[in-house]
Amino acid sequence: MKVPPLSYKYICGQIRVEMNYLKVYCNLIRKAQKRIPPEGYTEGHHIFPKSIYGENDSIVRLTAKEHYIAHAL
């Protein structure tokens, strides 16, 4: 199985369908990357899953609710 390139723009620009879970995920991550991390409890989230891409430093700070949603997608 060939793994796609480890590029946020590549992955988030590929699929365009009606209910696009990848698009929702990308928007959630993009929003979190652009803001100052919120005060209080946050969780680190690997943008690119370690199970597919192995160890990587692409981590974003998410609130507990955002982190739950990211994994539910």
C-alpha positions as CSV (number, residue, x, y, z in Angstrom):
1,M,0.0,0.0,0.0
2,K,1.4,3.3,-1.0
3,V,1.2,6.1,1.6
4,P,0.3,9.5,0.3
5,P,2.8,12.3,0.9
6,L,2.9,13.8,4.3
7,S,1.6,17.2,3.2
8,Y,-1.4,18.9,4.9
9,K,-2.2,20.8,1.7
10,Y,-2.1,17.6,-0.4
11,I,-4.3,15.6,1.9
12,C,-6.8,18.4,2.6
13,G,-7.1,19.4,-1.1
14,Q,-7.9,16.0,-2.6
15,I,-11.5,15.0,-1.8
16,R,-14.6,17.0,-2.7
17,V,-18.0,15.3,-1.8
18,E,-21.2,16.4,-0.1
19,M,-20.5,15.4,3.5
20,N,-16.7,15.6,3.5
21,Y,-15.4,14.4,6.8
22,L,-11.8,15.2,5.7
23,K,-12.8,18.8,4.9
24,V,-14.4,19.1,8.4
25,Y,-11.3,17.6,10.0
26,C,-9.0,19.9,8.0
27,N,-11.0,23.0,8.9
28,L,-10.9,22.0,12.6
29,I,-7.1,21.6,12.4
30,R,-6.6,24.8,10.4
31,K,-8.6,26.8,12.9
32,A,-6.6,25.4,15.8
33,Q,-3.2,26.1,14.1
34,K,-4.1,29.7,13.5
35,R,-5.2,30.6,17.0
36,I,-3.3,31.2,20.2
37,P,-3.8,28.0,22.3
38,P,-6.7,28.5,24.7
39,E,-6.1,28.7,28.4
40,G,-7.0,25.8,30.5
41,Y,-7.1,22.1,29.6
42,T,-5.9,21.2,26.1
43,E,-4.7,18.0,24.4
44,G,-1.9,17.5,21.9
45,H,-3.2,15.9,18.6
46,H,-1.1,14.4,15.8
47,I,-2.3,15.9,12.6
48,F,-1.0,12.9,10.7
49,P,-1.9,9.6,12.5
50,K,1.2,7.8,13.9
51,S,-0.4,4.5,12.9
52,I,-0.1,5.5,9.2
53,Y,2.8,7.9,9.0
54,G,4.9,6.8,12.0
55,E,6.4,9.3,14.5
56,N,6.0,12.9,13.3
57,D,6.2,16.3,14.9
58,S,2.9,17.6,13.4
59,I,1.1,18.2,16.6
60,V,-1.6,20.8,17.3
61,R,-3.2,21.8,20.6
62,L,-7.0,21.1,20.8
63,T,-9.6,21.6,23.4
64,A,-11.1,18.3,24.8
65,K,-14.2,18.8,22.7
66,E,-12.2,19.4,19.5
67,H,-10.0,16.4,20.2
68,Y,-13.0,14.2,20.6
69,I,-14.5,15.5,17.4
70,A,-11.2,15.0,15.5
71,H,-11.1,11.3,16.5
72,A,-14.8,10.8,15.8
73,L,-14.4,12.0,12.2
